[in-house]
């Protein structure tokens, strides 16, 4: 219980610190670009037109809504984090209790290979994460919609309870789970990719006799996790777009955004436009496809 409480406190602190980053990422994901591009240099030193990064975007939000404006949607996100940690911990604890009961009932413990152990642990983690994601997804939807209100200057979603009433009245119970399927798919694929790749690296690429092998294995887990997150980013993007799609907010309606019939249609549209990585980076941002910007050339002379 103490570990769960410490996890919740740590998670809440990280959530508060990272909230402005997520807020701006969501606005970029839905295609809101209130600032014109500027002339800059890419990683290879070539001059290119780039869209403003995190700090310029944050300054724009502060200019309009003040510093508190960077924390729109924080309350439902904190609720999601706290409840998600509790659900995840409870599922894992149930598995651990089942293992202890099985061990007490059997005199001989079943020996599993390293691959079987990884598959077993990954499957359990998948169930725990999926349960936590499903239970907390309504708060995730509310968080995203509170953020997207910045685009149209709406106040439709002003609090957790009022938002729950609004969504249920307008969309029914299924409105709380808009965008859930691609989000679950992204989480599951990312988890399996990360753990399987890390297992292959740790088993076949590393020598256990090496010094600091434990630190290297932890590093490989982090690297494979980063790689898996890049590959599955389109699922997160599609999930967030579907959570605000056609919900009555300007940011989720034409002309700001198309009205997608389904998440598959959203995926196909983004893929056709070349926008599957939109919002993935907030510091070196190329101009998204399908958009025209009026650029003041005087500033560059």
Buried (B, 14 or more C-beta within 10 A) or exposed (E): EEEBEEBBEEBBEEBBEEBBEBBBBBBBBBBBBEBEBBEBEEEEEEEEBBBBBBEEBBEBBBEEBEEEBBBBBBBBBBBBBBBBBBBBBEBBEEBEEEEEEEEEEEEEEEEEEEEEEBBEEBBBBBBBBBBBBBBBBBBBBBBBBBBBBBBBEBEBBEEBEEBBEBBEEEBEEEBBBBBBBBBBBBBBBBBBBBBBBBBBBBEEEEEEEEEEEEEBBEEBBEBBBEBBBEEBBBBBBBBBBBBBBBBBBBBBBEEBBBEBEEBEBBBEBBEEEEBBBBBBEBEEBBBBEEEEEEBEEEEEE
